[in-house]
Amino acid sequence: MELMGIDTAEGTVFSGYARKLTEQNVYDFSGGPRTDPEWPHKTIHTSTEFAQNCGLRERMASGAMFEAYLVDLLIDLFGEEWLHYGSIRLTFIFPAGPGDMLTPKAAVQSMQQMDFGVRFVMDVWCENQRGDRTC
Amino acid sequence: MQRLSKFIGNQERVEVLTERKRADKVGIGEEFAEFEFEVGPALNRQYVDALQADPNRYKEIVHPGLLLFYSNITRSPSHYLPSGTATVHAKEETNFHNPAYVGKTFRVYWKVIDIYEKRGNLFQVKKALILDEDGQVILERTINDTHLSGRR
C-alpha cells in the first residue's frame, strides 16, 4: 500500500486486508502469554461460560483487537513514523467473535497544512462480513 | 510519577491503591497499582500472530496491539472484580508518542479521572500511560469502561 501524500483526495477510502477471527487468535490476544500454565486465562473474550456468568449472551473478541487492526492500517498509510504522533479515537459498537471476518478501513475526512507537515483527519472503522461496523 | 502527572493532571487527589479493590468502586483521583512487563521476541510474535500482522514489520518494534492489551485495566495487580462481573470497554482515545522496542521493560499507570452515568450504566473514565525503561512515553490512553454483572 502506498503512503499517504498531499495529493490524496478527501473522501478516498483505504481498506486493509480482511482478518478471519479464530479461536487461536482470540486466545493469543486475550489469554495472556502462551507460556503461562493457565493459558488461556478465562475472560469474557476467551470463555463462553465466563461471559455468560457476566450476563453476556456469548463471548466476544476484545475491542483492542479492532483497534490494533486499524493501527496496522494507519502504519501502512503513514509509515512507522505514525507511532510518534498518531492518535485514534474509537467507540466500540458491535461485537465480533470467532468465525467473523473483520476489515479495517479509513477514509480521508480532511487535511490541513501545518508548520510540521500535513495533518490528516481520517474516519476509521472495522467492518464485519455483513458490512456492520464493529467500531 | 511526575511524568504521569504531566499527562493525567488533576492533582487535587492522588491515592495509589496498594491492595486489590473492586475495580468498579475505584473513585475519581484514585490510581490503580502500576504494572511492569517485559516484551521478548516470543511474546511479541504471539501478538503478531494473533493479529495476523506482518512479522517483518514487528521484528524490533512491539506490536501496538500488545501494548493496548497490556494497558487494559485488568492488567493492574490491584484490579479485582467479584465472580460474575466483568469490565467492558465502551470507547477510548489513544495517543502514540514513540514506538516500543522488543527486549525492553515497560510500566503502565492508570488513574480514574471521571465517572458518569449513561442509560442507567455507570462508566469509569481512566487515563493510562505506558513508559519504557528509559522513561520514554510510549502511549497514553483515555479509556471509558463500564462493568457488567450477571447478577442484576
Interface residues (C-beta under 8 A of the other chain):
Chain A: Y17 R19 Q24 N25 V26 D28 F29 S30 P33 R34 T35 T43 I44 F50 A51 Q52 N53 C54 G55 L56 S62 G63 A64 M65 E67 A68 Y69 V71 D72 I75 E80 W82 L83 H84 Y85 G86 S87 I88 R89 L90 T91 F92
Chain B: A42 L43 Q46 Y47 D49 A50 L51 Q52 A53 D54 R57 I61 H63 P64 G65 L68 F69 N72 T74 S83 G84 T85 A86 V88 H89 A90 K91 E92 E93 T94 N95 F96 H97 N98 P99 L148 S149 G150 R151 R152
